[in-house]
């Protein structure tokens, strides 16, 4: 018996920003990280690091020419094809970049990147 909570649940995934659909989603990538702060001391065998202030980013792949508005701000929600939601850190996100591309005899595609922000105004 398959478990729909984790198998093949990408198709139908939606991403909204401020309740507005961001287009036909073909891929999603969530990244959490931060600066590596060196903490090594003389005598250590290798350089040692600690994680600085964490950051987060979300990138999406898009199908078609209808996509997000760069500078748009709002709460970000990702709902999987099976109805489950992905938890994203932060309350307010902003669309940082959008690209669209196409080629002969192929579909239009694109991508967009989002990051947490304190901005509460849309600046398209």
N, C-alpha and C positions, 0 to 999 in steps of 0.2 A: 504494500500500500504506500503510495507516495505522500509526501508531506507538502501541501501547497504553501506552507508558511515559508519555505526556503527554496523550493525547486521551481525553476522556470516562471518566476513571478515578475519578471521585468516588463514583459509586454503589457501595455496599458498603464505604465507608470506615468504619473503626472507630477509637475512641479509648478507651484504657484508662488507668486511674490505679491504680497498685499492682496491676496485673493484673486489675482489675475493670472490666467494660464500663460505659461512661458513658451508655448508652441508644442509641436510634436517631438517628444523626447525620445532620442535613439540611444543615448548613453548617459550615465551619471557617474561622476567621480567625486568622492568626498575626501578631502585631505586635511589632516590635523598635524601640526608640527610646531616649530619654533626655532629660534636661534640656538646654536650650540655654543655654550659659554665654556671656555677653557678653564679648568680648575687644577691642572697638573702642577706639580712642584718638582724642584730639582730632586733627582733620585728616583722618580717614578720610572717604571720600565716602558710605559707608553703614555701618550697624552690622554688625559682624562677630561671628560666634558659633563656638563649638566644642561638640562633643558631650560632655556630662557622663557620669557612670556609666551605661552602657547598662542598659535594663530590657527585659522581655519579658512578653507576655501572650498567651493563647490564648482565643478565644471560640468557642463552638459553638452551633449551632442544633439543637433537639431535636424529634423527632416523638413524640407520645404523652405519657403521664403518668409513665412510669418514667424516672427520670433520676438524676443524680449526687447525692451527699450533700455538702452544704456542710460545709467543714472537713476533708474527707477528704484524705489525704496519700499520696504515693507517686511512683514513677517513672511518667512520662507517655509513652505511645507512641501514635503515629498511623500506622495502616496503611491505605494507599489501596486502592481496589477492585481494582487490578491486582496487589496484593501488595507493592508498594514501600512503604518507610517514609519518613516525613518526619522530618528531624533537628530536634530541639528543643533549645535551650540549657538547661543546668542539669541536675542529677541528680534533685532532688526538687521536686515541684509540689504545690500545694494548691488545692482547689476553693474559690474566694473568694465566688461568688454563684451562685444558681440561681433561675430564675423559670419559672413555668408559666402558660399562659393558654389560654382557649378562648372560643368564641362559638357561637351557634346555627347548626346545620347545617354545622359545620366541624370539622376535626380539632383535637385538643389539640396545642399547640406550646409551646416554651419555649427557654430558652437558659441557658448556664452560662459562667462565666469562671474561668480558672486563671492562677496566677502562680507563679514559682519561689519556694521557701521553704527555710529551714533547719530548719523544724519537722519532727519525725519522728513525732509522735503525731497520730492522728486526733481531731478535736474536733467531732463532729457536734452 
